[in-house]
Amino acid sequence: MTHRQQVLASSQAPAPASAPASGSVPASAPAAEVPRWAVRAARVVTLLAVPSGIWRLLLAAGLLAGYTQAGYVAAGIPGWGRVYTAGVSVGSEVLALLALGLVRPWGEVVPRRIPWCGGRRVPVRAVTVVAASAAVLLTFVWTPFALWWAFPHPGMTPLGHTVVGFLYLPLIAWGPLLGALTLAYHRRLRGRGGRVRG
């Protein structure tokens, strides 16, 4: 190949792709591999509130669902109590679904379709503090339900008292699992911050 042919070939060769700027990653790319156990634990968390949530929705629909008629009225469920009961069910499930953010990309980088803050790194320290606080609170609230059957519930039928205890039993694992997910999230992403470019 002559010198002229070499010059022409080099001028037609595609320019090498430039390396991404420091700190620039696709908004959907996770910072590090998420442990398989964490993914499974997050999925389990989303299911923990389902049994008790369905039971409360039955109450909101007007069914006694384990209560006696007098106990149903004494619990304050008729009227606005139905709205509150349904709201607790929906709110609990929404909070449980947020655990997925500890193992999904949207828990690391705000999706770009979100106005104003799309593409920004999620503040790891803030998420860790909020999630850890929630884990402590959930553990404090739900652990006593392990003793559900040790206390009488005169407003419920014997069968209702037994079944409802089992419906609430999965919630005992919510706090500890969320705590483990929070620790794994913090260890994986600590030291990151700022805005994603590109």
PEFEN-V316887 format. One line per field, one symbol per residue. phi: phi as a letter, one per 40 degrees, with the letter a starting at -180 (. if undefined). A space follows every 10 residues. Layout:
# PEFEN-V316887
phi->???
This chain:
# PEFEN-V316887
phi->.ccccccccc cccccccccc cdgcbdcccc caccdccccc ccccdccccc dccccccccc chccfhcccc cccccgcdgc cccccccccc cccccccccc ccbbdccbbc dccccgbcgc cccccccccc cccccccccc ccddccbdcc bcbccbcdcc ccccdcccdd cccccdcccc ccccccccbc gcigbcbh
